[in-house]
Amino acid sequence: MLPALWFRLLLDLASITEDERVEVRNSATQTIRRIFESYAEQLSSPVWLLCLRVVLFGMIEANVAVQLRVRSTVQENEVLSSWNETTKTVLRTVGSLYTAYMDRLEPAELGAAWTELLGFLRQYFDGNSHALGLHVFETITEVLSRVEDPALLGIDPLLETAGLWTSYFDHCKTWTSPETGNQEAFVAYADAFKSVYQLAGRSLDSQLPSMLINLEACINSSDVVAYSSDIDHMTPLQTRIMGCLSMIKTEVGAVPSCLIRLLSRIVVLPYAAVGDSTGKRGHTFVALAKHAMTLLQAVITRHIDKGIILSDGACLTALQSLAKPVREKYSWQREGKAPTLWQKATSTAIAVMKPTLPALNDHQAKNPFFKDIWATIVGLSNGIARAQFASTMNTPSTVETEEEFDINAFRDLRDMITSSLGSSTVPDSLRRNYTRDLFSVSIIHTPLPGELPDLLSAPLDGLYKVRYSQTAELETTWRMEMSYTCMSELFNLVTVHDGSPACVKLAQAASPYLILRAALPLKTYIADQPIRGRMPLPEAQRRELLFVLRRLGGLKSEPLAIPDTPGVHSKHRKHLHRLYPLLNKASKVATRDAEIFGLIVRLMEMVGEEFGLEDEASGLPTPLPAGAL
């Protein structure tokens, strides 16, 4: 008789949890909890299971019904908030009691009870409310965080939990919760993922791609946190999701590629982040993108030797995403604290390239993305060397230290790629792109309109044509040391090395641009210096001209880099023959500058020493035929 009366009391208290008065129903729920905490130890396993299903699950079922009814008829935030508070109390009570007395049930019974509970929790999604979702996932996390052995619940109930977790976004894509935003619900959602994944682990591999997509959706659609910015620090949700991604096991299967693609999309999120149509500020994702780069580097480094992420395009996607911040430096203003987004991307790309290049060479035969990866590498090199300032009026004060950073990064990448770039498996067009980019960045004084030929098809067209004279000051690059670094690299590529096919191919690709680059300061000097009178050559122009003349004198060019011309026999000085007409004109202008004149005369003497000229009477080499290079 007493157990029946006791059971009747619990049912009556459960019915009071539907009362219209929030204080009454919450007090009833708390009373039920205290009764179980005081007397549950006296209950047998069958009785406890009966109470769990009839009293506790019944209380949830009744609460779900009230929530759905209220939300279909009431829109006042105060009413909805009061029922949300009751739902929170009910679910916390059930979750706490379920975990407190798990040892009273057999694993099969416990797993079946959990599956039954999931069925009730799933019904809350029909309320179209992130506030309800918040309490559902807090309950899941509370229970699963106290389960140490997955066998206690069984793998099937855990997979069912993952299915419920995934289905949340099938429901909430169009939700607009009037009583709360989605930030707290998404934080609880991410915490629930951790709890599920810690127990289910590799059993979730087949579901993991869709689960990762949902985590990404949380990032993209989360509400802005008031009075905070995510430029320098991640939001709580972003921190939770990065924690989820960091714990993913990527030993086998398609999981590494899936994770790499997700992280690659996060890396470029800042460049797509804008405010809404009303101009309201949105997330910047800058701090998140930096953390994603760190994890992206770790995942690629861990799996690059297997070749899978190379052959399926995941590595290409990662490199392309890292190249974007590098290209956008200075033209994109929302960088955050040091390291800036582009500096972090640069360092990450170089760190990724160290293991990637050897693996790329090892797996090139079966890699359909081989050429695309190399095209991205060449573009990355150009992005590191180049800097497009949005406005010269807004040039950052840190430009010199950042230029030094880029010079070091460029040299690191150059040392890694130069030998492989000359391989016969790399298209000639990419070598030409690489050397043409070096030429473009190496320009110190901006040429006047029409002064440069078509760099793509005829870089030496009009080599000996000198423009009209003028004395206006030429615009100078802000990153002069980088320009000199790239010009030096052009000289290095044309310099004779070991005569290997790779070195020859690179020298052949670089030689037209080196000759044109050396001709530019000579032609500027020939055109402008005569009308300056006794005015000295501007310091920046003088430095450039002296640099070119000295490097020309010290250069021993690859014999096969520059084609032979009729009447000329030379091995390592063919570059001087190409420039001889300009040197001859410059010598007549430089009579008042002993240093420049001396260097030019010395180069002209080298021509006579090195070349066997058949037409000695003319004193000039045979003119270059059109398109000789």
ROLO-592690 format. One line per field, with one value per residue (C-alpha): residue in three letters; z, x, y. Coordinates in Angstrom, 3 decimals. Layout:
! ROLO-592690
rest	Ala	...
up	Z	...
east	X	...
north	Y	...
! end
This chain:
! ROLO-592690
rest	Met	Leu	Pro	Ala	Leu	Trp	Phe	Arg	Leu	Leu	Leu	Asp	Leu	Ala	Ser	Ile	Thr	Glu	Asp	Glu	Arg	Val	Glu	Val	Arg	Asn	Ser	Ala	Thr	Gln	Thr	Ile	Arg	Arg	Ile	Phe	Glu	Ser	Tyr	Ala	Glu	Gln	Leu	Ser	Ser	Pro	Val	Trp	Leu	Leu	Cys	Leu	Arg	Val	Val	Leu	Phe	Gly	Met	Ile	Glu	Ala	Asn	Val	Ala	Val	Gln	Leu	Arg	Val	Arg	Ser	Thr	Val	Gln	Glu	Asn	Glu	Val	Leu	Ser	Ser	Trp	Asn	Glu	Thr	Thr	Lys	Thr	Val	Leu	Arg	Thr	Val	Gly	Ser	Leu	Tyr	Thr	Ala	Tyr	Met	Asp	Arg	Leu	Glu	Pro	Ala	Glu	Leu	Gly	Ala	Ala	Trp	Thr	Glu	Leu	Leu	Gly	Phe	Leu	Arg	Gln	Tyr	Phe	Asp	Gly	Asn	Ser	His	Ala	Leu	Gly	Leu	His	Val	Phe	Glu	Thr	Ile	Thr	Glu	Val	Leu	Ser	Arg	Val	Glu	Asp	Pro	Ala	Leu	Leu	Gly	Ile	Asp	Pro	Leu	Leu	Glu	Thr	Ala	Gly	Leu	Trp	Thr	Ser	Tyr	Phe	Asp	His	Cys	Lys	Thr	Trp	Thr	Ser	Pro	Glu	Thr	Gly	Asn	Gln	Glu	Ala	Phe	Val	Ala	Tyr	Ala	Asp	Ala	Phe	Lys	Ser	Val	Tyr	Gln	Leu	Ala	Gly	Arg	Ser	Leu	Asp	Ser	Gln	Leu	Pro	Ser	Met	Leu	Ile	Asn	Leu	Glu	Ala	Cys	Ile	Asn	Ser	Ser	Asp	Val	Val	Ala	Tyr	Ser	Ser	Asp	Ile	Asp	His	Met	Thr	Pro	Leu	Gln	Thr	Arg	Ile	Met	Gly	Cys	Leu	Ser	Met	Ile	Lys	Thr	Glu	Val	Gly	Ala	Val	Pro	Ser	Cys	Leu	Ile	Arg	Leu	Leu	Ser	Arg	Ile	Val	Val	Leu	Pro	Tyr	Ala	Ala	Val	Gly	Asp	Ser	Thr	Gly	Lys	Arg	Gly	His	Thr	Phe	Val	Ala	Leu	Ala	Lys	His	Ala	Met	Thr	Leu	Leu	Gln	Ala	Val	Ile	Thr	Arg	His	Ile	Asp	Lys	Gly	Ile	Ile	Leu	Ser	Asp	Gly	Ala	Cys	Leu	Thr	Ala	Leu	Gln	Ser	Leu	Ala	Lys	Pro	Val	Arg	Glu	Lys	Tyr	Ser	Trp	Gln	Arg	Glu	Gly	Lys	Ala	Pro	Thr	Leu	Trp	Gln	Lys	Ala	Thr	Ser	Thr	Ala	Ile	Ala	Val	Met	Lys	Pro	Thr	Leu	Pro	Ala	Leu	Asn	Asp	His	Gln	Ala	Lys	Asn	Pro	Phe	Phe	Lys	Asp	Ile	Trp	Ala	Thr	Ile	Val	Gly	Leu	Ser	Asn	Gly	Ile	Ala	Arg	Ala	Gln	Phe	Ala	Ser	Thr	Met	Asn	Thr	Pro	Ser	Thr	Val	Glu	Thr	Glu	Glu	Glu	Phe	Asp	Ile	Asn	Ala	Phe	Arg	Asp	Leu	Arg	Asp	Met	Ile	Thr	Ser	Ser	Leu	Gly	Ser	Ser	Thr	Val	Pro	Asp	Ser	Leu	Arg	Arg	Asn	Tyr	Thr	Arg	Asp	Leu	Phe	Ser	Val	Ser	Ile	Ile	His	Thr	Pro	Leu	Pro	Gly	Glu	Leu	Pro	Asp	Leu	Leu	Ser	Ala	Pro	Leu	Asp	Gly	Leu	Tyr	Lys	Val	Arg	Tyr	Ser	Gln	Thr	Ala	Glu	Leu	Glu	Thr	Thr	Trp	Arg	Met	Glu	Met	Ser	Tyr	Thr	Cys	Met	Ser	Glu	Leu	Phe	Asn	Leu	Val	Thr	Val	His	Asp	Gly	Ser	Pro	Ala	Cys	Val	Lys	Leu	Ala	Gln	Ala	Ala	Ser	Pro	Tyr	Leu	Ile	Leu	Arg	Ala	Ala	Leu	Pro	Leu	Lys	Thr	Tyr	Ile	Ala	Asp	Gln	Pro	Ile	Arg	Gly	Arg	Met	Pro	Leu	Pro	Glu	Ala	Gln	Arg	Arg	Glu	Leu	Leu	Phe	Val	Leu	Arg	Arg	Leu	Gly	Gly	Leu	Lys	Ser	Glu	Pro	Leu	Ala	Ile	Pro	Asp	Thr	Pro	Gly	Val	His	Ser	Lys	His	Arg	Lys	His	Leu	His	Arg	Leu	Tyr	Pro	Leu	Leu	Asn	Lys	Ala	Ser	Lys	Val	Ala	Thr	Arg	Asp	Ala	Glu	Ile	Phe	Gly	Leu	Ile	Val	Arg	Leu	Met	Glu	Met	Val	Gly	Glu	Glu	Phe	Gly	Leu	Glu	Asp	Glu	Ala	Ser	Gly	Leu	Pro	Thr	Pro	Leu	Pro	Ala	Gly	Ala	Leu
up	0.000	0.897	-2.389	-4.323	-2.355	-2.850	-6.577	-6.693	-5.012	-7.664	-10.456	-8.837	-8.470	-12.124	-13.177	-11.236	-13.486	-16.084	-13.787	-15.207	-12.291	-12.877	-9.166	-8.533	-11.406	-10.745	-7.050	-7.962	-10.192	-7.467	-4.955	-7.244	-7.479	-3.694	-3.214	-5.610	-4.098	-0.673	-1.479	-4.808	-3.021	-1.571	-5.011	-6.889	-10.471	-12.028	-9.840	-10.601	-14.334	-13.982	-12.193	-14.789	-17.681	-16.153	-13.848	-15.235	-18.960	-18.529	-17.047	-20.144	-22.478	-20.760	-20.879	-24.611	-25.242	-23.268	-25.059	-28.491	-27.481	-25.963	-28.939	-31.358	-29.508	-27.476	-28.599	-25.413	-24.436	-20.730	-21.079	-23.320	-21.009	-17.984	-19.748	-20.960	-17.353	-16.448	-19.343	-18.095	-14.590	-15.829	-18.121	-15.529	-13.011	-15.350	-16.575	-13.064	-11.780	-14.866	-14.374	-10.586	-10.670	-13.856	-11.841	-10.894	-14.474	-16.806	-19.889	-22.210	-20.040	-19.647	-23.414	-24.165	-21.624	-23.186	-26.663	-25.303	-23.709	-27.024	-28.633	-26.222	-26.583	-30.356	-30.047	-28.599	-32.041	-33.270	-31.057	-33.500	-30.668	-29.994	-26.350	-26.230	-28.236	-25.642	-22.840	-24.933	-25.652	-22.116	-20.984	-23.503	-22.430	-18.739	-19.173	-21.633	-19.769	-16.836	-18.939	-18.845	-20.773	-24.141	-23.502	-20.651	-23.157	-26.228	-29.647	-31.162	-28.618	-29.160	-32.925	-32.275	-30.224	-33.094	-35.424	-33.165	-32.919	-36.709	-37.287	-35.293	-38.306	-40.470	-38.209	-37.310	-40.693	-40.763	-37.043	-35.594	-31.846	-30.348	-26.797	-27.382	-29.976	-31.166	-29.630	-26.368	-28.156	-30.587	-27.719	-26.085	-29.498	-29.821	-26.255	-27.040	-30.081	-27.851	-25.462	-28.263	-30.112	-27.009	-26.474	-30.039	-31.615	-34.857	-34.986	-36.221	-39.241	-41.717	-40.077	-39.462	-42.772	-42.158	-38.509	-39.547	-41.966	-39.068	-36.976	-39.884	-40.153	-36.486	-37.263	-40.301	-38.869	-35.238	-33.837	-32.969	-29.315	-27.944	-26.965	-28.260	-31.342	-32.749	-34.483	-31.783	-29.779	-30.777	-29.482	-26.990	-29.800	-32.124	-29.317	-28.681	-32.358	-32.811	-29.797	-31.559	-34.749	-32.822	-31.280	-34.584	-35.178	-38.717	-38.995	-41.938	-44.551	-45.990	-42.639	-43.161	-46.520	-45.159	-42.218	-44.436	-46.735	-43.781	-42.264	-45.673	-45.890	-42.406	-43.420	-46.084	-44.061	-43.122	-46.769	-47.198	-43.859	-44.229	-42.248	-42.961	-45.266	-42.508	-42.046	-38.716	-37.751	-38.183	-37.232	-38.680	-38.185	-38.132	-34.900	-35.908	-39.294	-37.606	-35.320	-38.277	-40.042	-37.098	-37.127	-40.929	-40.836	-38.261	-40.223	-43.547	-42.000	-40.343	-43.519	-46.490	-46.811	-47.567	-50.761	-50.381	-49.625	-52.692	-55.103	-53.995	-54.178	-50.431	-50.284	-53.339	-51.613	-48.520	-50.477	-52.440	-49.229	-47.683	-50.832	-50.564	-47.366	-48.820	-52.010	-50.092	-47.760	-47.516	-49.813	-47.060	-43.851	-41.046	-39.946	-36.150	-33.792	-34.808	-36.526	-39.125	-41.073	-44.128	-42.054	-40.377	-43.788	-45.171	-42.313	-42.487	-46.249	-46.017	-43.158	-45.198	-48.294	-46.555	-46.403	-49.384	-52.093	-51.519	-51.372	-54.498	-56.384	-55.121	-56.109	-59.235	-61.603	-60.013	-58.977	-61.264	-59.413	-59.947	-62.331	-60.316	-57.141	-58.900	-60.317	-56.762	-55.485	-58.177	-57.317	-53.630	-54.363	-56.254	-53.431	-50.903	-53.015	-54.144	-52.075	-53.382	-51.146	-51.118	-51.003	-50.689	-48.133	-45.856	-46.091	-42.697	-40.463	-40.157	-43.871	-43.394	-40.797	-42.790	-45.929	-44.079	-43.061	-46.693	-47.927	-45.491	-46.450	-50.157	-49.713	-47.714	-50.389	-53.201	-51.632	-51.511	-55.000	-57.328	-58.109	-58.553	-60.629	-63.348	-63.651	-67.036	-65.395	-64.561	-67.586	-69.219	-68.843	-65.046	-65.219	-67.433	-64.989	-62.111	-63.803	-65.181	-61.652	-60.439	-63.145	-62.253	-58.538	-59.239	-60.876	-58.583	-60.647	-62.305	-66.106	-68.061	-70.157	-73.227	-71.954	-71.255	-74.072	-73.975	-71.162	-72.013	-75.734	-76.647	-73.616	-75.776	-78.387	-78.756	-76.513	-78.022	-78.332	-75.962	-74.925	-75.003	-72.333	-69.226	-65.755	-63.689	-60.646	-61.266	-58.798	-56.559	-55.000	-51.244	-50.938	-52.577	-50.804	-52.016	-55.552	-55.266	-53.867	-56.882	-59.309	-57.674	-58.107	-61.846	-62.024	-59.976	-62.255	-65.387	-63.766	-64.928	-62.341	-63.025	-66.531	-65.485	-67.549	-64.625	-64.323	-68.085	-68.245	-65.482	-67.058	-70.414	-68.754	-66.851	-69.461	-71.489	-68.332	-66.953	-70.168	-70.192	-66.497	-66.993	-69.989	-68.092	-65.959	-68.908	-71.177	-68.446	-67.961	-71.702	-72.076	-69.037	-67.969	-70.975	-70.138	-66.457	-67.179	-64.101	-61.872	-60.319	-61.008	-58.348	-55.596	-56.031	-59.793	-59.300	-56.831	-59.243	-62.222	-60.281	-58.985	-62.493	-63.992	-61.241	-61.458	-65.263	-64.917	-62.436	-64.296	-66.058	-67.818	-68.593	-72.160	-73.299	-71.700	-74.499	-78.173	-80.340	-82.984	-86.342	-86.201	-82.438	-80.444	-76.648	-73.752	-70.597	-71.723	-74.195	-71.976	-72.588	-76.334	-76.086	-74.111	-76.009	-78.085	-74.880	-73.122	-76.046	-75.843	-72.061	-72.256	-74.221	-71.559	-68.513	-69.221	-66.173	-63.748	-63.328	-61.416	-63.840	-66.846	-65.555	-65.046	-68.501	-70.188	-68.326	-69.612	-73.159	-72.802	-71.691	-74.955	-76.881	-74.678	-74.669	-78.173	-81.519	-83.654	-87.384	-88.333	-86.320	-88.541	-87.385	-83.726	-83.078	-82.818	-85.382	-84.516	-82.825	-85.111	-83.953	-81.279	-80.889	-77.279
east	0.000	2.784	4.726	1.501	0.769	4.366	4.111	0.786	2.436	5.147	2.562	0.568	3.701	4.560	1.134	1.740	4.755	2.167	0.651	0.251	2.195	5.934	6.820	4.451	5.598	9.291	8.836	7.070	9.968	12.511	10.421	10.407	14.179	14.597	12.305	14.322	17.615	16.345	14.661	16.022	18.538	15.620	14.179	14.863	16.108	12.694	10.962	13.575	13.223	9.429	9.790	12.286	9.944	6.611	7.404	10.514	10.047	6.353	7.231	9.345	6.609	4.102	6.518	7.092	3.349	2.923	5.840	4.434	0.974	2.199	4.416	1.549	-0.688	1.523	4.280	4.934	8.578	7.757	5.496	7.930	10.835	8.972	8.219	11.824	12.935	10.649	11.994	15.504	14.557	12.796	15.613	18.291	16.341	15.914	19.522	20.912	18.797	19.516	23.284	23.156	21.557	22.990	24.517	21.030	20.343	21.916	23.716	20.967	18.284	20.319	20.898	17.239	16.209	18.642	17.244	13.754	14.835	16.354	12.961	11.414	14.299	13.957	10.365	11.632	13.026	9.449	9.218	11.442	13.438	17.164	16.279	14.835	17.775	20.097	18.493	18.390	22.116	23.009	21.165	22.976	26.334	25.535	24.672	27.392	30.147	29.556	29.707	33.280	32.804	30.980	29.864	27.715	25.257	26.190	27.270	23.773	22.394	25.503	24.971	21.347	22.589	24.821	21.847	19.755	22.661	23.001	19.251	19.165	20.261	17.653	15.124	16.759	17.864	14.935	14.345	13.976	13.718	11.994	13.161	16.908	19.649	21.477	24.903	24.291	22.476	25.356	27.859	25.862	25.634	29.434	29.842	27.446	29.539	32.581	30.691	29.336	32.639	34.661	32.509	31.710	35.060	35.839	32.331	31.230	33.555	30.713	28.634	31.546	31.431	27.842	28.635	31.548	29.286	26.954	29.816	30.752	27.130	27.260	30.204	28.589	25.130	25.869	24.657	27.131	28.135	27.235	30.039	32.783	34.917	36.427	39.343	41.923	40.133	37.719	34.165	33.200	31.455	34.446	36.703	34.419	34.252	38.018	38.252	35.884	37.940	41.184	39.957	39.005	40.865	42.255	44.134	42.309	39.631	38.405	38.344	41.690	40.611	37.204	38.781	41.371	38.659	36.643	39.647	40.500	37.040	37.461	40.800	39.111	35.980	37.219	37.249	33.591	32.496	30.327	27.585	23.919	21.757	21.177	24.890	24.968	28.381	28.979	31.708	35.178	36.449	40.037	41.172	39.328	41.082	44.488	43.710	42.387	45.723	47.569	45.353	45.468	49.256	49.195	46.726	48.563	51.961	50.575	49.096	51.028	53.331	50.388	49.605	45.825	45.340	47.459	45.578	42.072	42.701	42.522	46.098	45.470	42.430	44.500	47.279	44.752	43.081	46.428	47.400	44.409	45.474	48.975	47.660	45.341	47.902	47.580	44.551	42.453	42.467	41.051	44.178	44.061	47.018	50.388	50.936	48.614	46.393	48.662	51.792	50.219	49.151	52.651	54.331	51.767	52.121	55.900	55.653	53.169	55.376	58.345	56.753	54.465	57.107	58.930	55.588	54.418	57.493	57.048	53.376	53.348	52.647	49.242	48.358	45.789	46.302	50.083	50.020	47.367	49.424	52.482	50.457	49.317	52.909	54.059	51.160	52.040	55.620	54.364	51.949	54.778	56.977	54.275	52.437	49.466	48.857	45.273	46.580	50.034	48.520	47.721	50.997	51.520	54.364	55.420	56.108	59.875	59.690	56.956	59.077	61.889	59.439	58.427	62.018	62.881	59.717	60.444	63.968	62.719	60.174	62.673	65.169	62.490	61.034	63.845	65.297	61.878	60.571	63.084	61.808	60.529	57.239	56.514	55.074	57.288	54.421	54.748	58.468	57.742	55.071	57.511	60.300	57.882	56.584	60.154	60.671	57.487	58.277	61.904	60.886	61.985	60.963	57.564	58.060	56.214	53.193	54.257	57.781	57.291	56.673	54.218	55.769	53.783	54.535	57.409	59.422	62.366	60.352	61.781	64.738	66.888	64.155	64.731	61.771	61.600	63.545	61.915	63.002	59.894	60.609	59.756	57.475	59.432	58.287	57.662	59.414	62.752	64.671	62.194	62.666	66.413	65.888	63.796	66.252	69.085	67.086	66.781	70.567	70.944	68.628	70.557	73.939	75.682	75.437	75.844	74.433	71.602	68.408	66.541	68.988	68.994	65.197	65.041	67.824	66.042	62.811	64.570	67.019	64.585	63.295	66.799	67.947	64.873	65.289	68.935	67.969	65.404	67.806	70.191	67.456	66.189	69.736	70.264	66.961	66.941	70.510	71.502	68.842	69.755	72.881	75.076	72.299	73.271	71.370	68.652	70.063	67.571	68.165	71.915	71.822	69.761	72.017	75.191	73.650	72.745	76.126	78.022	75.849	76.171	79.937	79.965	77.450	78.558	75.385	74.265	75.540	72.211	70.104	70.544	70.498	73.553	73.392	75.223	78.825	79.151	80.949	80.589	80.032	79.213	78.798	75.935	73.896	76.466	76.142	72.377	72.913	75.939	74.060	72.614	75.986	77.524	74.922	75.179	78.971	78.510	76.159	78.210	81.388	80.806	80.230	83.508	82.062	79.241	81.462	84.137	81.698	80.175	83.594	84.628	81.514	82.260	85.816	84.445	82.566	85.793	87.615	84.884	83.400	84.984	83.312	83.420	82.423	85.073	84.939	81.459	82.267	78.699	77.250	74.903	71.397	69.040	66.416	62.844	61.793	65.299	64.492
north	0.000	2.429	2.043	2.646	5.819	6.952	6.330	8.167	11.162	11.277	11.192	13.988	16.085	15.401	16.665	19.903	20.617	21.697	24.342	27.859	29.337	29.128	29.009	26.112	23.912	24.537	23.728	20.497	19.479	20.196	18.229	15.199	15.426	15.573	12.563	10.431	11.580	10.553	7.225	5.952	3.739	1.776	1.049	-2.154	-1.949	-2.753	-0.153	2.477	1.774	2.098	5.445	6.638	5.893	6.749	9.660	11.326	10.652	11.358	14.722	15.517	14.342	16.619	19.546	19.066	19.096	22.322	23.975	23.152	24.319	27.557	28.390	27.886	30.362	32.740	35.115	37.111	36.785	36.727	33.692	31.846	32.594	31.244	27.964	27.778	28.031	25.145	23.066	23.746	22.615	19.477	18.381	19.053	17.005	14.065	14.220	14.389	11.500	9.380	9.669	9.396	5.963	4.454	1.645	0.436	-0.718	-3.241	-1.781	-3.001	-1.376	1.789	2.074	1.441	4.087	6.571	5.901	6.456	9.725	10.858	10.376	12.858	15.301	15.253	16.504	19.790	20.652	21.037	24.117	26.012	27.529	27.723	28.246	24.722	23.385	24.886	22.856	19.672	19.762	20.760	17.629	15.428	16.840	16.414	12.743	11.710	13.561	11.209	8.048	6.781	3.544	3.588	0.019	1.273	2.744	0.724	1.916	1.993	4.507	6.629	6.598	7.516	10.451	11.557	11.306	13.536	15.977	16.146	16.529	19.760	21.780	20.134	21.829	25.140	26.504	28.932	29.462	32.926	32.520	35.576	34.926	34.343	34.354	31.271	31.878	29.994	27.159	26.708	26.668	23.873	22.181	22.183	20.891	18.050	17.121	16.739	14.475	12.295	12.074	11.256	8.162	7.072	7.999	6.178	4.732	8.167	8.263	7.775	10.532	12.863	14.815	15.909	16.668	18.870	20.717	21.471	22.837	25.068	26.190	27.216	29.479	31.043	31.623	32.482	35.772	38.498	38.667	42.091	44.477	42.218	41.736	38.582	40.320	39.578	36.876	34.152	34.160	31.428	29.543	29.781	28.569	25.582	24.633	24.839	22.543	20.128	20.180	19.680	16.450	14.791	11.536	11.593	8.297	6.740	7.282	10.560	12.362	14.208	15.599	16.570	18.382	20.123	21.457	22.719	24.490	25.956	27.497	28.955	30.504	32.652	33.454	36.952	37.981	37.114	38.576	41.671	43.350	42.715	44.827	47.388	47.942	46.109	44.843	41.129	38.690	39.314	35.714	37.036	35.361	32.189	32.094	32.341	29.413	27.452	27.938	26.410	23.328	23.142	23.007	20.211	18.076	18.460	17.763	14.641	13.157	14.548	11.535	9.235	11.133	10.941	14.627	15.424	13.186	14.211	17.964	18.708	19.980	22.187	23.678	24.419	26.139	28.203	29.344	30.323	32.211	34.546	36.389	36.663	38.272	40.596	42.156	45.929	45.963	44.320	46.322	44.141	42.273	42.199	42.034	40.609	38.362	39.796	37.454	37.558	37.004	33.990	32.657	33.188	31.334	28.540	28.146	27.869	25.372	23.334	23.465	21.822	18.345	18.949	19.446	16.128	14.313	16.130	14.950	11.390	11.174	13.352	10.434	9.745	13.276	14.950	18.243	18.407	21.397	23.226	22.863	24.252	27.137	27.930	27.768	30.193	32.495	32.237	33.282	36.313	37.149	37.124	39.381	41.796	44.406	46.362	49.362	50.563	54.133	55.639	58.007	55.057	53.190	51.483	52.587	48.946	48.580	48.193	45.424	43.699	43.966	42.214	39.488	39.007	38.963	36.174	34.286	34.700	33.357	30.387	29.517	30.144	27.748	25.068	25.402	26.497	23.076	21.462	24.363	23.496	19.938	18.827	17.822	21.474	23.326	25.968	28.439	28.298	29.022	32.005	33.168	32.849	34.807	37.404	37.948	38.413	41.011	42.885	43.066	43.997	47.283	50.106	53.142	52.890	53.013	55.681	54.632	52.657	52.094	48.381	45.894	43.009	40.978	37.890	37.432	39.784	40.949	42.131	43.956	47.473	46.682	49.431	52.043	54.965	57.126	60.915	62.773	64.202	65.315	64.642	62.503	58.869	57.124	54.766	51.523	51.460	48.098	48.776	46.026	43.428	44.755	44.316	40.818	39.825	41.429	39.507	36.323	36.987	37.266	34.077	32.114	33.111	32.452	29.276	26.489	22.796	22.756	20.450	20.473	22.034	24.937	25.442	25.609	28.192	30.249	30.208	31.367	34.172	35.507	37.681	39.335	39.838	41.542	43.768	44.549	45.549	47.688	49.790	51.908	52.201	53.585	55.919	57.220	57.673	59.546	61.830	62.549	64.726	67.346	67.533	69.529	69.488	68.175	64.833	61.660	61.110	58.913	56.064	55.932	56.058	53.172	51.087	51.799	51.002	47.791	46.648	47.538	45.715	42.618	42.566	42.626	39.774	37.612	34.449	33.432	29.892	29.210	27.770	30.490	33.044	31.978	32.556	35.269	35.358	36.541	36.245	33.582	33.639	31.303	33.253	36.904	36.773	39.091	41.858	41.447	41.963	45.153	46.484	49.119	50.586	50.462	52.297	55.104	55.295	55.705	58.916	60.298	59.282	61.285	63.508	60.624	58.779	55.809	55.059	55.768	53.426	50.551	50.993	51.123	47.983	46.143	47.269	46.022	42.655	42.471	42.858	40.352	37.719	37.928	37.122	39.762	39.021	42.590	44.395	47.491	48.341	48.187	46.930	43.465	42.085	43.377	40.925	39.409	40.014	37.515	36.093	35.249
! end
